[in-house]
Amino acid sequence: MPRINLLPWREAQRKERKVAFMAALGGAAVCALLVMGGVYLLYTGMIDAQQRRNELLQTQIQVLDRQIEEINSLEKTKRQFIDRMQIIEKLQRARPEIVHVFDQIVKTVPDGVYLTSVTQAGDHLKFTGVAQSSTRVSAFMRNIDSSQWMKNPSLEVIESKPGAFGSSFTLDATETSADADGDADGPQPGPGRVMASAGEP
């Protein structure tokens, strides 16, 4: 004869399923929390590692900045040294040139012309003196123009004062460089006189 179960088995089965569902839900929540915690830890570690790399890069950048400053300082010192060397070389080249120029001044001054001052500013020469006549001044200018160390004579002023000897004059000229191997021998008229020592201002 068939057996009939009169116990509330459906209710018990329902409770078992509910417990199993709650357990599965709790397990899923725990797994989700673990995954989230792992992801958080992973990203936190990656962020920390990147921050350390950034700090290292900043340190290296500061080191490179100091090295660049040192290089710029060395370049500036190098340029200053080169400038000094160029000035020294220019002065060394100018030393024999000024000797030739003064020698040419003596050789180009004709008879009847007396220089009272000779000044120089760069390659500009200024002559001040007294001449017996304007013809003597013209001869002086021609001698300057034919010199290897002086060119472009330009008369600024010439005037005669009553009772004075001759005419006072002021003229300009430009210093030039002759060949190093050649002697700067300009025209050699009769010896003139330089009444004041010539010098550079």
Buried (B, 14 or more C-beta within 10 A) or exposed (E): EEEEEEEEEEEEEEEEEEEEEEEEEEEEEEEEEEEEEEEEEEEEEEEEEEEEEEEEEEEEEEEEEEEEEEEEEEEEEEEEEEEEEEEEEEEEEBEEBBEBBBBBBBBBBBEBBBBEBBEBEEBEBBBBBBBBBBEBBBBBBBBBBEBBBBBBBEBEEBEBEEEEEBBBBBBBBBBBBBEEEEEBBBBEBEEBEBEEEBEEE
